[in-house]
């Protein structure tokens, strides 16, 4: 298992981050919230079981495939909980958090906790830093003009139109998460392959068995396609506006923890509805500064972070949901403009 996703300590007593860290620690907001997580996991499990029960009840009708929509939403909630387990937000014990991550990720979603933790560790350590953050690495989409200029063939055409293609491409993200999880296991230890790979295989067997037992083959394929497509769009829609279009450190630049996390992150405001849809991760600045804070406490720590940023003269970026997407897609459009 990779390293856990804990917040780095302040490096010096006089750092810009140290006073904020002391204030947040004294506030008690770093304390675990076992009751909240017990309820969240229990409700999510019950709701997921209820959806599959509804699939069984309505299986003879094509309307049953529409149940892939609530299942996609619930899968995203499961992913949020797996994310929190990776950050050790749920339990005090690293072992308990690890097993929660394996159950929520590998078993329930078919998304490897080891693969995700490795990728997410590197993102948190150096957000938006090309060459260090895998979320802005070379791939189907280009995040810098340099990356765009190196694209060839179909990928060059994609980079040219990537702002318009972004949401359609997210429909493939649910499948991509599963493929990436399997590929990650190549070269890992035998124990990790057996444990994580076994849980991924068990997920596939149970998921396919449920789909093809409760639905006819045609309905099952449409149901699974809809479920995975909307799951990918939901997750991508949560994470994309948090960093895209924000500052990207130049190679060799070294920023302190406060500056590195605040300048590269954008909060998304919008009230209770946006908080629920984005799982509380719309408080991305707070999450990056203090990854170990329970997700349900991020809203409460925001005033402390905002006030501290104002005191040290650091910009605190926040936008509405639509505006945050406009900024993120605007960055993608500007990167692809050099190819048009």
C-alpha positions in Angstrom: 0.0 0.0 0.0 1.3 3.5 -0.8 1.9 6.2 1.7 -1.2 7.7 3.4 -2.5 11.1 2.4 -1.8 13.1 5.5 -1.2 16.9 5.6 2.5 17.7 5.7 3.7 19.4 8.9 4.7 23.1 8.9 8.4 23.1 8.2 9.3 26.0 10.4 7.6 27.8 13.4 7.8 31.1 11.5 6.2 29.8 8.2 3.0 31.3 6.8 1.3 28.0 7.3 2.3 27.3 10.9 -0.1 29.9 12.6 -3.0 28.6 10.6 -2.1 25.0 11.4 -2.1 25.8 15.1 -5.4 27.6 14.9 -7.1 24.8 13.1 -5.7 22.2 15.4 -6.9 24.2 18.4 -10.4 24.5 16.9 -10.9 20.7 17.1 -11.9 20.5 13.4 -9.1 17.9 12.8 -10.9 15.5 15.1 -12.4 12.3 13.5 -16.1 12.2 13.0 -16.9 8.4 13.3 -20.7 9.0 13.8 -20.9 11.0 10.5 -19.0 8.3 8.6 -20.9 5.4 10.1 -24.2 7.1 8.9 -22.8 8.0 5.5 -21.5 4.5 4.8 -24.6 2.9 6.1 -27.0 5.1 4.1 -24.9 4.7 1.0 -24.8 0.9 1.3 -28.6 0.7 1.9 -29.4 3.0 -1.0 -27.1 1.0 -3.3 -28.8 -2.2 -2.3 -32.2 -0.5 -2.8 -31.3 0.5 -6.4 -30.3 -3.1 -7.2 -33.6 -4.3 -5.6 -35.4 -1.9 -7.9 -33.5 -3.2 -10.9 -34.7 -6.7 -9.9 -38.3 -5.5 -9.6 -38.4 -3.6 -12.9 -36.1 -5.9 -14.8 -38.7 -6.9 -17.4 -39.0 -3.3 -18.5 -36.6 -1.1 -20.4 -37.3 1.6 -17.8 -35.0 -0.5 -15.5 -32.0 0.8 -17.4 -32.7 4.3 -16.1 -31.8 3.1 -12.6 -28.2 3.4 -13.8 -28.6 7.1 -13.1 -29.1 6.9 -9.3 -26.6 4.1 -9.2 -24.0 6.4 -10.8 -24.7 9.1 -8.2 -24.4 6.5 -5.4 -21.1 5.2 -6.9 -19.7 8.7 -6.8 -20.7 8.9 -3.1 -18.9 5.6 -2.6 -15.8 7.1 -4.3 -15.9 10.1 -2.0 -15.9 7.8 1.0 -13.0 5.8 -0.5 -11.2 9.1 -1.0 -11.7 9.9 2.7 -10.4 6.5 3.8 -7.2 7.2 1.7 -6.8 10.4 3.6 -7.2 8.7 6.9 -10.2 10.9 7.6 -12.5 8.1 8.8 -10.7 6.1 11.4 -7.6 6.7 13.6 -6.1 3.4 12.6 -4.2 3.2 9.3 -5.2 -0.4 9.1 -8.9 0.3 9.4 -8.7 3.1 6.8 -6.9 0.8 4.4 -9.5 -1.9 4.7 -12.3 0.6 4.3 -10.6 1.9 1.2 -10.3 -1.6 -0.2 -13.9 -2.4 0.4 -15.3 0.9 -0.8 -12.9 1.1 -3.8 -11.8 -2.3 -5.0 -14.9 -4.3 -4.0 -17.7 -1.9 -4.4 -16.4 0.2 -7.4 -13.8 -1.9 -9.0 -11.4 1.0 -8.6 -8.0 0.1 -7.0 -7.2 1.8 -3.7 -3.5 1.3 -4.3 -3.6 2.8 -7.8 -5.7 5.8 -6.7 -3.6 6.5 -3.5 -0.4 6.5 -5.5 -1.8 8.9 -8.1 -3.5 11.1 -5.5 -0.5 11.3 -3.2 1.5 12.8 -6.1 -1.3 15.2 -6.9 -1.5 16.5 -3.4 2.2 16.9 -3.0 2.6 19.0 -6.1 -0.8 20.2 -7.5 -0.7 21.5 -11.0 3.0 21.1 -11.3 3.8 19.6 -14.7 6.1 16.6 -14.4 5.1 16.0 -10.8 1.3 16.0 -10.7 -0.2 13.1 -12.7 -3.4 15.1 -13.1 -1.7 17.5 -15.5 0.6 14.9 -17.1 0.9 13.9 -20.7 -2.2 12.1 -21.9 -5.3 12.4 -24.1 -5.8 16.1 -23.0 -3.1 18.8 -23.0 -2.7 21.1 -20.0 0.1 23.3 -21.4 1.0 24.6 -24.8 4.1 22.4 -24.7 2.0 19.3 -24.3 -0.3 20.4 -27.0 2.5 20.9 -29.5 3.8 17.3 -28.9 0.4 15.7 -29.7 0.2 13.8 -33.0 -2.5 12.3 -35.1 -5.9 11.9 -33.5 -4.6 13.3 -30.2 -3.6 16.5 -31.9 -7.1 16.9 -33.2 -8.5 16.2 -29.7 -6.2 18.8 -28.2 -7.3 21.3 -30.8 -11.0 20.8 -29.7 -10.5 19.6 -26.1 -12.7 22.2 -24.4 -15.7 21.0 -26.4 -14.7 17.4 -26.0 -14.1 17.5 -22.3 -17.5 16.4 -21.0 -18.0 13.8 -23.7 -14.6 12.3 -22.9 -15.6 12.0 -19.3 -18.1 9.4 -20.2 -15.1 7.0 -20.6 -13.6 7.9 -17.2 -15.6 5.3 -15.3 -14.0 2.6 -17.5 -10.6 4.2 -17.4 -10.5 4.1 -13.6 -11.0 0.3 -13.7 -8.4 -0.2 -16.5 -5.9 1.9 -14.7 -6.5 0.0 -11.4 -5.7 -3.3 -13.1 -2.7 -2.0 -15.0 -1.2 -0.6 -11.8 -0.9 -4.1 -10.3 1.7 -5.1 -12.9 5.0 -5.1 -11.1 3.5 -4.8 -7.6 4.2 -7.3 -4.9 2.6 -10.7 -5.1 0.6 -10.0 -1.9 -0.8 -6.7 -3.3 -1.7 -8.4 -6.6 -3.6 -11.2 -4.8 -5.4 -8.8 -2.4 -6.3 -5.9 -4.6 -6.5 -8.0 -7.8 -8.8 -10.5 -6.0 -11.1 -7.8 -4.8 -11.2 -6.2 -8.2 -12.1 -9.6 -9.7 -14.8 -10.2 -7.1 -16.3 -6.9 -7.9 -16.4 -7.7 -11.6 -18.0 -11.1 -11.0 -20.7 -9.7 -8.7 -21.4 -6.7 -10.8 -21.7 -8.6 -14.1 -23.7 -11.4 -12.4 -26.2 -8.9 -11.0 -26.6 -7.1 -14.3 -27.0 -10.2 -16.5 -29.1 -12.1 -14.0 -31.6 -9.3 -13.3 -31.7 -7.9 -16.9 -31.8 -9.3 -20.4 -28.4 -9.1 -22.1 -29.4 -6.0 -24.1 -30.7 -4.2 -21.1 -27.7 -5.2 -19.0 -25.3 -3.7 -21.5 -27.2 -0.4 -21.8 -27.6 -0.3 -18.0 -23.8 -0.8 -17.4 -22.9 1.7 -20.2 -25.2 4.4 -18.7 -24.0 3.7 -15.1 -20.3 4.0 -16.0 -20.7 7.0 -18.4 -22.6 9.0 -15.8 -20.3 7.9 -13.0 -17.3 9.2 -15.0 -19.1 12.5 -15.8 -20.0 13.0 -12.2 -16.5 12.4 -10.8 -14.9 14.5 -13.6 -17.3 17.3 -13.0 -16.4 17.4 -9.3 -12.6 17.4 -9.7 -12.1 19.4 -12.9 -13.1 22.9 -11.6 -10.9 22.6 -8.6 -7.5 23.1 -10.3 -7.9 23.6 -14.1 -7.1 27.1 -15.1 -5.3 27.9 -11.8 -1.6 28.7 -11.3 0.9 26.1 -12.6 4.4 26.3 -11.0 7.3 26.6 -13.4 9.8 23.8 -13.5 12.2 24.2 -10.6 10.0 26.6 -8.7 9.7 25.8 -5.0 6.7 27.1 -3.1 5.9 26.7 0.6 2.9 24.5 1.6 0.5 27.4 2.0 1.3 29.1 -1.3 1.6 25.8 -3.2 -1.9 24.6 -2.2 -3.8 27.9 -2.2 -2.6 29.3 -5.5 -3.2 26.1 -7.4 -6.7 25.5 -6.1 -10.1 27.0 -6.6 -13.1 26.7 -4.3 -16.6 26.3 -5.9 -19.4 28.1 -4.0 -23.1 27.3 -4.4 -24.7 26.4 -1.1 -26.1 23.1 0.1 -26.9 21.7 -3.3 -23.4 22.2 -4.7 -21.8 21.0 -1.4 -23.8 17.7 -1.7 -23.2 17.2 -5.4 -19.5 17.8 -5.1 -19.3 15.8 -1.8 -17.8 18.8 0.0 -14.7 18.7 -2.2 -15.7 22.1 -3.6 -13.8 23.4 -0.5 -10.7 22.4 -2.4 -8.3 24.9 -0.9 -9.2 23.8 2.7 -8.9 20.1 1.6 -5.5 20.6 0.1 -4.2 22.5 3.1 -5.5 19.9 5.6 -6.2 16.6 3.8 -6.8 14.8 7.1 -9.8 17.0 8.1 -13.0 15.0 7.8 -14.8 16.1 4.6 -17.9 17.2 6.5 -15.8 19.7 8.4 -14.3 21.5 5.4 -17.1 24.1 5.3 -16.4 25.0 8.9 -12.7 25.5 8.5 -13.1 27.8 5.4 -13.5 31.1 7.4 -10.3 30.4 9.2 -8.4 29.7 6.0 -9.9 32.7 4.2 -9.0 35.1 7.0 -5.5 33.8 7.2 -5.0 34.2 3.5 -6.2 37.8 3.7 -3.8 38.4 6.6 -0.7 37.1 4.7 -1.8 38.7 1.4 -2.4 35.5 -0.5 -5.3 35.4 -3.1 -8.2 33.1 -2.1 -9.9 32.0 -5.3 -13.6 31.1 -5.2 -16.1 31.0 -8.1 -19.7 29.8 -8.7 -20.2 26.5 -10.3 -20.8 27.8 -13.8 -18.0 30.3 -13.6 -15.6 27.7 -12.4 -16.3 25.5 -15.4 -16.0 28.5 -17.7 -12.5 29.2 -16.3 -11.4 25.6 -16.5 -12.7 25.1 -20.0 -11.3 28.5 -21.0 -7.8 27.3 -20.0 -8.2 24.2 -22.1 -9.4 26.2 -25.0 -6.4 28.6 -24.7 -4.0 25.6 -24.6 -5.5 24.1 -27.7 -5.6 27.5 -29.6 -2.0 27.1 -30.7 -3.0 24.2 -32.8 -5.9 25.9 -34.6 
